[in-house]
Amino acid sequence: MPRFILIGLCEPQGPEDQAAFDEWFVDQHIEDTAKCPNFVRGSVFKLSGPHLEIDNASGYISLYEVDAPSYEEAERVLNEWQADPNAWEGRKNHRETGAKFGGVPMNIKGSGWFELIKSFDGPAA
């Protein structure tokens, strides 16, 4: 079965929203999304420094590994999963946290599905 990654480029709306971003997105949304059927892993990374002195589009990147027949199927399953208020025991808390902050406490600067075409293990694997 093909492996895809879903990436999201995101960050808090402003410095005053860091705590809301951390609570809702980092502590809850990544796990909530990773529980979706076909999802292998969900991770979030914070930018630590530049590479080749190139500007970065975002201070954070979310990365989800997904095994699915197609990205369209993965997207369909994800949309159904996220629409189900009872999908798993943590969903109620996740939705309540979002409501506490008045919605999604972040800016999304990009997102997309990428299909794995080749991978190599490094010496640390």
Backbone as numpy.savetxt, mean C-alpha at the origin, in Angstrom:
# Nx Ny Nz CAx CAy CAz Cx Cy Cz
1.50 -18.93 -11.78 0.64 -17.75 -11.78 1.54 -16.51 -11.78
1.17 -15.50 -12.52 1.98 -14.28 -12.54 2.03 -13.61 -11.18
3.12 -12.92 -10.93 3.27 -12.10 -9.72 3.27 -10.64 -10.14
2.49 -9.86 -9.42 2.40 -8.42 -9.66 2.80 -7.70 -8.38
3.21 -6.45 -8.53 3.29 -5.57 -7.38 2.38 -4.38 -7.65
1.74 -3.96 -6.62 0.95 -2.74 -6.64 1.74 -1.74 -5.82
2.12 -0.63 -6.43 2.84 0.38 -5.68 1.97 1.61 -5.48
2.22 2.29 -4.40 1.57 3.56 -4.13 2.62 4.55 -3.66
2.62 5.71 -4.23 3.49 6.79 -3.79 2.62 7.73 -2.97
2.94 7.91 -1.71 2.06 8.65 -0.84 2.86 9.32 0.27
2.19 10.25 0.92 2.79 10.93 2.06 1.71 11.68 2.82
2.02 12.10 4.05 1.05 12.90 4.80 0.71 14.18 4.04
-0.48 14.70 4.27 -0.88 15.94 3.60 -0.03 17.12 4.05
0.50 17.06 5.23 1.38 18.09 5.77 2.00 17.60 7.05
2.97 18.33 7.60 3.62 17.89 8.84 2.64 17.68 9.99
1.58 18.46 10.02 0.59 18.33 11.09 -0.23 17.04 10.97
-0.14 16.37 9.82 -0.89 15.13 9.58 -0.04 13.87 9.73
1.21 14.01 10.17 2.10 12.85 10.28 1.53 11.78 11.20
1.03 12.17 12.37 0.51 11.18 13.33 -0.71 10.45 12.75
-1.59 11.18 12.07 -2.77 10.55 11.45 -2.33 9.59 10.35
-1.38 10.02 9.53 -0.84 9.17 8.45 -0.24 7.90 9.04
0.57 8.04 10.09 1.20 6.88 10.70 0.16 5.91 11.28
-0.83 6.46 11.98 -1.84 5.60 12.60 -2.71 4.91 11.56
-3.23 5.68 10.60 -4.17 5.11 9.64 -3.46 4.32 8.54
-2.47 4.91 7.89 -1.84 4.28 6.73 -0.79 3.24 7.13
0.21 3.69 7.88 1.33 2.80 8.22 0.88 1.66 9.14
0.16 2.00 10.20 -0.19 0.99 11.20 -1.41 0.14 10.84
-2.29 0.64 9.94 -3.52 -0.10 9.67 -3.75 -0.41 8.19
-3.62 0.56 7.31 -4.01 0.36 5.92 -3.13 -0.68 5.21
-1.85 -0.67 5.47 -0.96 -1.65 4.84 -1.39 -3.07 5.22
-1.62 -3.30 6.51 -2.06 -4.63 6.95 -3.43 -4.96 6.37
-4.36 -4.01 6.41 -5.70 -4.23 5.90 -5.66 -4.68 4.44
-4.89 -3.98 3.64 -4.79 -4.32 2.21 -4.07 -5.65 2.01
-3.04 -5.91 2.80 -2.27 -7.15 2.66 -3.10 -8.39 2.99
-4.19 -8.23 3.74 -5.06 -9.37 4.08 -5.96 -9.78 2.91
-5.97 -8.99 1.84 -6.81 -9.28 0.67 -6.41 -10.62 0.04
-7.39 -11.40 -0.43 -7.06 -12.65 -1.13 -6.08 -12.39 -2.29
-5.19 -13.30 -2.52 -4.14 -13.26 -3.55 -2.94 -12.41 -3.15
-3.06 -11.62 -2.08 -1.95 -10.78 -1.67 -0.95 -11.60 -0.86
0.31 -11.50 -1.22 1.37 -12.25 -0.57 1.97 -11.46 0.58
2.16 -10.16 0.37 2.83 -9.31 1.36 2.49 -7.86 1.09
2.44 -7.08 2.14 2.29 -5.64 2.03 3.36 -4.96 2.86
4.00 -3.96 2.29 5.08 -3.25 2.97 4.97 -1.77 2.69
5.53 -0.99 3.59 5.62 0.46 3.36 7.05 0.87 3.72
7.60 1.74 2.89 8.96 2.22 3.07 8.95 3.75 3.14
9.80 4.29 4.00 9.97 5.73 4.11 11.27 6.11 3.43
11.24 7.17 2.64 12.44 7.64 1.96 13.51 8.00 2.98
14.69 7.44 2.81 15.80 7.71 3.72 16.86 8.60 3.11
16.91 8.68 1.80 17.92 9.51 1.16 17.83 9.40 -0.35
18.46 10.34 -1.05 18.39 10.36 -2.51 19.29 9.29 -3.14
19.00 8.99 -4.38 19.84 8.11 -5.19 20.14 8.86 -6.48
21.39 9.00 -6.79 21.83 9.70 -8.00 21.35 11.15 -8.04
21.06 11.71 -6.88 20.63 13.10 -6.78 19.42 13.42 -7.66
18.53 12.44 -7.78 17.30 12.60 -8.55 16.18 12.96 -7.58
15.33 13.90 -7.97 14.18 14.25 -7.13 13.26 13.05 -6.97
12.67 12.94 -5.79 11.74 11.85 -5.50 10.32 12.36 -5.56
9.43 11.52 -6.07 8.02 11.90 -6.19 7.29 11.85 -4.86
7.82 11.09 -3.90 7.09 10.91 -2.65 8.03 10.53 -1.53
7.60 10.78 -0.32 8.38 10.41 0.86 8.15 8.99 1.32
7.11 8.34 0.78 6.78 6.97 1.16 6.39 6.19 -0.08
6.63 4.88 -0.02 6.15 3.99 -1.08 5.53 2.76 -0.40
4.33 2.42 -0.84 3.73 1.16 -0.38 3.91 0.16 -1.51
4.15 -1.08 -1.12 4.42 -2.13 -2.09 3.69 -3.38 -1.65
2.84 -3.89 -2.54 2.08 -5.11 -2.27 2.44 -6.14 -3.32
2.82 -7.33 -2.89 3.08 -8.43 -3.80 1.80 -9.25 -3.92
1.42 -9.55 -5.16 0.14 -10.19 -5.42 0.31 -11.28 -6.48
-0.21 -12.47 -6.21 -0.26 -13.54 -7.19 -1.68 -13.59 -7.74
-1.82 -13.37 -9.04 -3.14 -13.33 -9.67 -2.99 -13.62 -11.16
-4.07 -14.08 -11.81 -4.00 -14.37 -13.24 -3.72 -13.12 -14.08
-4.16 -11.96 -13.58 -3.94 -10.69 -14.30 -4.05 -9.55 -13.30
-3.53 -8.39 -13.67 -3.66 -7.25 -12.76 -5.12 -6.81 -12.69
-5.87 -7.01 -13.77 -7.29 -6.66 -13.75 -8.04 -7.49 -12.71
-7.71 -8.77 -12.64 -8.35 -9.64 -11.64 -7.92 -9.24 -10.24
-6.65 -8.93 -10.06 -6.17 -8.49 -8.75 -6.87 -7.20 -8.32
-7.05 -6.28 -9.25 -7.73 -5.02 -8.96 -9.20 -5.26 -8.60
-9.86 -6.16 -9.33 -11.26 -6.48 -9.04 -11.41 -7.05 -7.64
-10.56 -8.02 -7.29 -10.63 -8.65 -5.98 -10.33 -7.62 -4.89
-9.34 -6.77 -5.11 -9.00 -5.74 -4.13 -10.16 -4.77 -3.91
-10.79 -4.33 -4.99 -11.92 -3.40 -4.86 -13.07 -4.02 -4.09
-13.36 -5.30 -4.35 -14.41 -5.99 -3.60 -14.03 -6.12 -2.12
-12.77 -6.47 -1.88 -12.26 -6.63 -0.52 -12.39 -5.33 0.26
-11.96 -4.24 -0.33 -11.98 -2.96 0.37 -13.40 -2.43 0.57
-14.34 -2.85 -0.25 -15.73 -2.41 -0.11 -16.48 -3.20 0.96
-15.95 -4.34 1.39 -16.62 -5.19 2.36 -16.29 -4.74 3.79
-17.25 -4.17 4.51 -16.95 -3.68 5.86 -16.62 -4.79 6.86
-16.91 -6.04 6.49 -16.66 -7.17 7.38 -15.61 -8.13 6.83
-14.73 -7.65 5.99 -13.77 -8.52 5.33 -12.86 -9.26 6.31
-12.49 -8.61 7.39 -11.68 -9.26 8.43 -11.88 -8.49 9.72
-11.44 -9.09 10.84 -11.74 -8.52 12.15 -11.15 -7.13 12.37
-10.11 -6.74 11.66 -9.51 -5.42 11.83 -10.13 -4.32 11.00
-11.04 -4.67 10.10 -11.63 -3.68 9.18 -12.41 -2.60 9.93
-13.16 -2.99 10.96 -13.97 -2.02 11.71 -13.07 -0.95 12.32
-11.98 -1.35 12.95 -11.04 -0.41 13.55 -10.42 0.50 12.48
-10.07 -0.06 11.36 -9.46 0.71 10.26 -10.43 1.78 9.76
-11.69 1.41 9.57 -12.69 2.37 9.12 -12.96 3.45 10.17
-13.00 3.05 11.43 -13.21 4.02 12.51 -12.05 5.02 12.58
-10.83 4.54 12.38 -9.68 5.45 12.38 -9.78 6.43 11.23
-10.15 5.95 10.05 -10.34 6.86 8.91 -11.39 7.91 9.20
-12.50 7.51 9.81 -13.56 8.45 10.14 -13.08 9.47 11.17
-12.26 9.01 12.12 -11.72 9.91 13.15 -10.91 11.04 12.51
-10.22 10.73 11.41 -9.40 11.74 10.74 -10.12 12.41 9.59
-11.41 12.11 9.41 -12.18 12.75 8.36 -11.89 12.23 6.97
-11.42 11.02 6.85 -11.12 10.42 5.55 -9.68 9.95 5.49
-9.17 9.86 4.29 -7.81 9.37 4.05 -6.82 10.49 4.36
-5.98 10.33 5.40 -5.07 11.40 5.81 -3.74 11.39 5.05
-3.82 11.42 3.71 -2.59 11.40 2.93 -2.84 11.93 1.53
-1.76 12.27 0.87 -1.78 12.59 -0.55 -1.25 11.39 -1.31
-1.91 11.01 -2.36 -1.46 9.92 -3.22 -0.86 10.56 -4.47
0.43 10.30 -4.69 1.14 10.94 -5.79 1.33 10.01 -6.98
0.87 8.79 -6.86 0.97 7.83 -7.96 0.66 6.44 -7.45
0.20 5.59 -8.35 -0.10 4.22 -8.00 -0.19 3.41 -9.29
0.13 2.14 -9.22 0.01 1.32 -10.41 0.41 -0.12 -10.17
-0.01 -0.97 -11.09 0.30 -2.40 -11.08 1.48 -2.67 -12.00
2.42 -3.48 -11.54 3.58 -3.86 -12.33 3.70 -5.38 -12.28
3.93 -5.99 -13.45 4.08 -7.44 -13.51 5.57 -7.80 -13.43
5.86 -8.76 -12.58 7.24 -9.26 -12.44 7.66 -9.94 -13.73
8.77 -9.51 -14.29 9.27 -10.17 -15.49 10.58 -10.91 -15.24
11.33 -10.49 -14.23 12.56 -11.19 -13.89 13.02 -10.72 -12.52
13.62 -11.62 -11.77 14.10 -11.32 -10.43 15.39 -12.07 -10.17
16.30 -11.46 -9.45 17.56 -12.08 -9.10 17.79 -11.93 -7.61
18.21 -13.00 -6.96 18.56 -12.92 -5.54 19.97 -12.36 -5.42
20.18 -11.54 -4.41 21.50 -11.03 -4.10 22.17 -11.87 -3.04
23.38 -11.53 -2.69 24.11 -12.35 -1.72 23.48 -12.39 -0.34
22.66 -11.40 0.01 22.04 -11.37 1.35 20.76 -12.20 1.42
20.30 -12.73 0.30 19.02 -13.47 0.27 19.11 -14.79 1.02
